[in-house]
Amino acid sequence: MNAVELEIGEPDDAARRILGGTITVGDVSVRIVEVEAYGGPLDGPWPDPAAHSFRGPTARNEVMFGPAGRLYVYLSYGMHLCVNVSCGPDGTAAAVLLRAGEVVAGHHVVESRRAGRGPRSARVEAGWARGPGNLGRAMGVSLEDNGKDVFDASSPVTLDLLERPLHEKIVGSGPRVGVSAAADRPWRFWVLGSPSVSSYKRSPRAAAPGGSEA
């Protein structure tokens, strides 16, 4: 598997391609069960006012401008590290936010990182990496991982894609969570039936459903 697979099609195609894949950091591996696609600026092929890259490249978002397969890690609300994977050709902004996952290896490590969530149980484990901030904490990523090539076997963070995308019958889709612009764009995808998928929350700053630019 390599970055070329993410460059074929639009950001939502890349999001579907990543869904079901496995991201690994050290001893911890997480199966990705929820993702969101994001585009770029007005002069790009996928204008997206909800994307960090909408106003052009900055020191913070430059990884979004490619090449594909690079980790884009940013701090949200001064406390949550969110993990994305760039998916556009070099120079073109697009990325996929990893919203939620199921821990498949390194459970003891994640349990220590998520201490305070209650006695270990299937319900507690399902919430370890539910939501982008929790996923980043469970994985133990840092801002130093920003820009790493997830398809390089020597990288501290690697991504293994499935041999083929998940069948559409087991994939849900809908609007992205918490964005105030382009709030109706159906670029969020999740594995149906997974207990680790987060709940949909519409931004109070977004227009009423149907009234937002898609």
N, C-alpha and C positions, 0 to 999 in steps of 0.2 A: 504494500500500500504506500502511496506517496501523495504529495501535495497536488499533483496534476488532477487527481480525482475531485478535488474541491474547487478547481477553477472551471470545471465544465458546467455551464448553465448559470443560474442566478443564485444569490445568497440563500434563498429558501431551498434550492436543490442541495446546496452544500450542507444546510442544516439537517435535511432528511438523511444525507449520507453519513453524517456524524452520529445521528441518533442510533443508539444500540451499540456503539463502539465502546472501547474501554480506555480510560486514561489512567496512567500509572505514574506515581511519584514515590520513589523508594520502595518500601514494602507495601504501600497502599495502592490498590486498584479499584476503580469505580466504573461500573457500567452506566453509561449516560442514558437517562430516560426522559430528559426534557431539555429542549434547546430553543433559542430564539435567533432569528437571522436579522442582521442589520446591514444597511447599505452605506452610502457615502454622500458627497456633496452634490449640489445642483448640476455641476458640469460633468458628473460621472454618469455611468450607465444605470445606476440604481439610486436616484436621489431619495434620501431618507432623513427627514427632519428630526427623527428620534435618535439618530446615530451620533456618537461622539465625533465622528468625522465630518458631519454635515457642513461645518464652517471651514473645512480645509485642514491640512496637516498641522499638527502642533507637536511639541516635545512629548506630550502625554499620549497622543493617539497615533503617532507615526507608524506603529506596528500594524495598524489597521490597513495601511496602504500597501501591504504586501512586502515580500512575496507570500504566497499562500502557505499555510502550515506553521505559521509562527504564533507563539503564545502571546496574547495581549492580556496582561494582568493590570487591573486598576483598583484603587481604593475607593470604596463607596461609603458615603456618609462618615468618612474618617475612621471606619472600623472594619468594614467587610472587604476582603479581597475577592474580586470577581474574575473568573477565568473565561477567556474567549480564545477562539482560533481564527486567524485571518484566513480568508477564502477567495480573495480576488487575485487577478494577475498582478505582478509587480507594478506598483504605481497606481493601482485602482483600489479604492477603499471598500472593504466588505469584511464582515466577521460574524462568527456564530458564538453567542453567549451560551455557556453550559449552565443550565438552570438547576438541574437536579440529577442525582445518580443513586445507584444501589451499590453499596460496598460489597465487593466480591473477594477481596484479599486484604490482609492487614487489619482485621477487625479489632485486635487488641490495641493497635496503635490509634485507630480512630476512636475507640472507646475512651482512651485516656485524653484525647483532644476534645472530646465532647462530654467530658465529665460534668455531672450536674443535671443531665437529661433524665435521670431516674434509673432504677435498676434495669439491667440489660434485658430486653425482650424483643420480640419481632416488631412490635409497634415502635419501640425506641430506636431500633436499628433503622427502620424505614425512614425516620426523620433525621438521621445523621447527616445526610447530604441533600436534604430537601431545601431547595432555594439556593441561589447563587452564592450568597455569603456563607451558608453552611457547607456547601460543596467545597469552597475554597479552604475553609477551616479544616474540614475532614481530610483534604488532600495534603494540607501543610504547605501550600504554595507560598511564595514570597514575591515581593516586587522585583527581586533579583532574577526571577524566572521570566520576566517580561522579555519577549523577543526570541526565546528559545525555539528551536526547530523541533516540533513534536514528532516528526518523521525521521529524525536522526537517532539511530539506536544508541548513541553515546550521550544523548541529551538527558538531563535529570528529570524531564517530563516527557513522556511518550504517549502517543495516541495510536491505538490499533483499531482500524475500521473493520466492519464486518465484510465478508466476501461480496455481499450484495446488500443493497438497502433493505430495510425492514418492509414487509408487505404492507401496502396501504391500508389493508383491513385491520391492522393492529396499531395504526398510527392516528392519533387525534390531532386536530389543528384548530387554531383560533387566534384571536388578537393577542398581542404581546402584553406582558404584565407591567402595570405601573407607568407606562409612557403617556405623556400628555399630548404629543404630536403624532400624527399618523397612527392614532390609537386603534383604528379598525383594521389595520393591515394584518392579515392572518398568517403571520410569520412565526408563530409559536407552534412547536410540534412536541408531542409526548407519546410515550408508550402506553397504550390503553391498558388499564388494569394494574399498573404499577402503583404500589402504595407510597412510593417516594416522590411522585409527581406533586408539585405545589398547586395550591388553589389559585384560581384566577382572581386578581384584584385590579379593577380599573382605576386609573389615576383620577382623583377628584378634580384635577385641573383639565382633564380631557373633555372634549365636547360629548354630548349625549350620543349613545350608540347610533351609528348611521350618519352622524353629523360631522365626523372627523375625516380628514383627508386620508385615504388609504394608501 
